[in-house]
């Protein structure tokens, strides 16, 4: 069976001091496509790509948090979308998969904080991304990255979060609003982790104190039919030190 391994990973700034641990995590996953968020140091991205024999692509976000894609496949086209309301960034990358045609990925990083005004902005950002996709249909594609949003039915162990985050959520009586992720679900996208693990939390934040699922891989209908695996990568020691997020890995069957 020929499989495509796609990874979404927030690397928390991706500093040079954590280059070795990040490289160990990424090498362990054996991902063919790596979507990095908070990839703020372009030199680190290029060094990671060199060690993994992948092609790097780095793009600026709208602020000081940037995005990158590492690919085992040729990059045919790319464009960074980061104008409001689509902040912080969406990196559109079209890849040439041998014997498969093209696959487009949208590496997405949205605003943080679970307060309602921020969730409204995330809802608006998703709407803008969907408009971009509909205006220029890309064929088979994935939307992946750190959405900083909560899917319907997901738990958030907010009482275990750092004090500042607990204080922020207390401003809205610990209510969590679900606007951004349902907009993707209504558009027909499949939440890869939830489709395969309906009863698991799948927390991607944070090592040592898991409380929240912020990171997602969404597949359109053609790619969802090829989905054969999705897991939070927590089985390599370096992952506890490389970032404040766990990577999320999805596998797709490329056989006819």
C-alpha positions, 0 to 999 in steps of 0.5 A: 500500500502506498501511503501519503503522510501529512503532518500539521505542527505548531513549532512555537516559534521554531527557535534555533535552540530547539532545532535538534529536538524538532528535527528528531520529531519530524524524522520520527514521523516520516511525513511527506508533507509538513505544514508548520505554523509559528515557523518564525525563523526561516533559517531553522525551516531551511535547516530542517528541510535539509536534514529531512531531504525535503523542499522548504517553502517559507512565507510571512504571516500578517504579524510576527508569526509565520508559516512554512511547508516542507515537501517531498514532492515538487512545488508547482505553485504557492501563495500566501493569504494574510489580509484581514479577515484571513489572519494570521496566515494561510499558505496555499501550496500546490504539489505534484504527486507522482502518478496522482496529479496535483494535491493542494494544501492550505496551511492555516494559522488563525488567531488565538484566545477562546473569547467570542470576538476572536472566534468571530474573527476565526469564523470570518477567516474560514469564510474568506478561505472558503471563498478563495477555494471556491473562486479557484477550485484546486481539485483534491485538497487538505486544510490543516494547521493550528486553528485555535478553535474548538470543534463541537463536542470537544472537551477543553480542560480549561481548569488545567490551563495556565492562570492567564488563560483561565482568567480570559475564559472566565470573562465569558463565564467559561463558555466556549463558542463553536463557529469556525470549525462548524463552518468547515464541516458544513462546507463538506470537509472531514475532520480527519482525527474525529472521523477515525477517533470519535471518542478520543480527546486528541489534545494537541496542546500541550505536552505535560498538561494536555487540555485542548485540541487546537490542531486539525487536518481537514480533507475534502471529499476525494481525500477523505475517501483515502483517509486511512489513519490519523493520530497525535504524535506523542510516541517520541521523547523529543516531542515533549521539548520541541514545542508546546504543541503535539504534531498531528499526522494523517495518512492517505492511501494513494493506491487506486 
